Amino acid sequence: MVAQPLEVDEVLAALAEPVRRRMLEVITSHGEASATTVAATMPISRQAVTKHLAVLEGAGLVASHRQGREVLYEVRSEPITGAARWMQQLATEWDSRLQAIKRLAEAAE
């Protein structure tokens, strides 16, 4: 079986929350956005947005930088690409196993 690296675990855990997926969409549509900008589009408090952004940043899905008094966030695609690569490897392995089962079943007929 394909080993699941820790980074993939963190990405999938971060993406499991619909609010965080929506936040990524908001940030992507703005190019970069502050917590205040993101909070304006969400049905949760700015404090909750900040906590969700910390999870996204911990998983490497967003990067932050200070611009004046604001902290701006931008989406990083590399972790998503890595998780997608892991899922593709897993799917390929399962396809191989299913083909082997099919061959055994057809040989037994």
C-alpha positions in Angstrom: 0.0 0.0 0.0 1.1 3.5 -0.7 2.5 5.2 2.4 0.6 8.4 3.4 3.1 11.1 4.4 2.3 13.3 7.4 1.8 16.3 5.1 -1.0 14.6 3.3 -2.7 13.8 6.7 -2.5 17.5 7.6 -3.9 18.6 4.2 -6.8 16.2 4.2 -7.6 17.1 7.9 -7.6 20.8 7.0 -9.8 20.3 3.9 -12.3 18.1 5.8 -13.9 21.2 7.2 -16.3 22.9 4.7 -15.6 26.4 6.2 -11.9 26.0 5.5 -12.6 24.9 1.9 -14.8 28.0 1.4 -12.1 30.2 2.9 -9.6 28.8 0.3 -12.1 29.7 -2.4 -12.4 33.3 -1.0 -8.7 33.8 -0.8 -8.2 32.4 -4.3 -10.8 34.7 -5.8 -9.0 37.7 -4.2 -5.5 36.6 -5.0 -4.7 37.3 -1.4 -6.9 38.4 1.5 -6.8 39.5 5.1 -8.7 37.7 7.9 -11.1 40.7 7.9 -11.8 40.2 4.2 -12.4 36.5 4.6 -14.6 37.0 7.7 -16.8 39.4 5.7 -17.8 36.5 3.5 -18.3 33.9 6.2 -21.1 33.3 8.7 -18.6 33.0 11.6 -16.7 35.5 13.7 -13.4 37.0 12.7 -11.8 35.1 15.7 -13.0 31.8 14.3 -11.7 32.8 10.8 -8.3 33.5 12.4 -8.3 30.0 14.0 -9.2 28.3 10.7 -6.5 30.3 8.9 -4.0 29.0 11.4 -5.0 25.4 10.6 -4.7 26.1 6.9 -1.3 27.7 7.4 -0.2 24.8 9.6 -1.1 22.4 6.7 0.8 24.6 4.3 -2.3 25.5 2.3 -1.9 29.2 2.8 1.1 31.4 3.4 0.9 34.7 5.3 2.9 37.9 5.1 2.5 41.3 6.8 1.6 44.3 4.7 1.5 47.4 6.9 -0.9 46.6 9.8 -2.6 43.7 8.0 -1.6 40.1 7.6 -2.5 38.8 4.1 -3.0 35.2 3.2 -2.5 33.6 -0.2 -3.2 30.0 -1.3 -0.3 27.6 -1.8 -1.1 24.9 -4.3 1.9 22.5 -3.6 0.3 20.7 -0.6 -2.9 20.1 -2.6 -0.9 18.8 -5.5 1.0 16.4 -3.2 -2.3 15.1 -1.7 -3.7 14.6 -5.2 -0.6 12.7 -6.2 -1.0 10.5 -3.2 -4.6 9.8 -4.0 -3.7 9.0 -7.6 -1.1 6.5 -6.5 -3.6 4.9 -4.2 -6.2 4.7 -7.0 -3.7 3.2 -9.3 -2.8 0.5 -6.7 -6.5 -0.3 -6.2 -7.0 -0.5 -10.0 -4.1 -3.0 -10.1 -5.6 -5.1 -7.3 -9.0 -5.1 -8.9 -7.6 -6.2 -12.2 -5.7 -9.1 -10.5 -9.0 -10.2 -8.8 -10.8 -10.0 -12.2 -8.1 -12.1 -13.8 -8.4 -14.7 -11.0 -12.2 -14.8 -11.3 -12.1 -15.2 -15.1 -9.4 -17.9 -14.9 -11.6 -19.9 -12.4 -14.6 -19.9 -14.9 
